C-alpha cells in the first residue's frame, strides 16, 4: 500500500471521529442527566465522566486532523 493511500485513510479516520465523537459525547452527557433525574448518582457520574473523556478525545482528534492536513499539504508541495 502506498504511503499516500495510507495517509489519506488515516485522515479519513480522523475526519469520521471528528464527526462521531461530539455526537457520542452529547448522548453520554444527556444520559447522565437522565440518570441524575432518576436519582442514580453513581451512573450519572459515570456517564458524565465518559462525556468529558470523549470531549477531550474529540479535542485531541481535531488537533491531529489539523496537523495531518497541514502535513499533507506540505508533502504535496514538495512533490511539485
C-alpha positions in Angstrom: 0.0 0.0 0.0 1.3 3.4 -0.9 2.2 6.0 1.7 -0.3 8.5 0.3 -3.1 5.9 0.4 -2.3 5.1 4.0 -2.1 8.8 4.9 -5.5 9.5 3.3 -7.0 6.6 5.1 -5.7 7.9 8.4 -7.1 11.3 7.7 -10.4 9.8 6.8 -10.5 8.0 10.2 -9.7 11.3 12.0 -12.5 13.0 10.0 -15.0 10.4 10.9 -14.0 10.6 14.6 -14.3 14.4 14.4 -18.0 13.9 13.4 -18.8 11.0 15.7 -17.2 12.0 19.0 -19.2 15.2 19.7 -22.4 13.3 19.0 -21.5 10.5 21.3 -20.3 13.0 24.0 -23.7 14.7 23.8 -25.6 11.5 24.1 -23.5 10.4 27.1 -24.0 13.8 28.8 -27.7 13.7 28.3 -27.9 10.1 29.5 -26.1 11.2 32.7 -28.7 13.9 33.1 -31.5 11.4 32.8 -29.8 9.2 35.5 -29.5 12.3 37.7 -33.2 12.9 37.4 -33.8 9.2 38.3 -31.7 9.6 41.5 -28.9 7.3 40.3 -25.9 9.4 41.2 -23.3 6.7 40.6 -24.4 6.1 37.0 -24.9 9.8 36.4 -21.3 10.4 37.5 -20.1 7.6 35.3 -21.8 8.9 32.2 -20.8 12.5 32.9 -17.1 11.5 33.2 -17.4 9.4 30.0 -18.8 12.5 28.2 -15.8 14.5 29.4 -13.4 11.9 28.2 -15.0 11.8 24.8 -14.8 15.6 24.7 -11.1 15.5 25.4 -10.6 12.8 22.8 -12.5 15.0 20.3 -10.2 17.9 21.0 -7.2 15.8 20.5 -8.7 14.4 17.3 -9.2 17.9 15.9 -5.6 18.9 16.6 -4.3 15.7 15.0 -6.6 16.3 12.0 -5.3 19.8 11.6 -1.7 18.6 11.8 -2.4 15.8 9.3 -3.9 18.2 6.8 -1.0 20.6 7.2 1.5 17.8 6.8 -0.4 16.5 3.7 -0.3 20.0 2.2 3.5 20.2 2.8 4.1 16.8 1.3 2.2 17.6 -1.9 4.0 21.0 -2.1 7.4 19.2 -2.1 6.3 16.8 -4.8 5.6 19.7 -7.3 
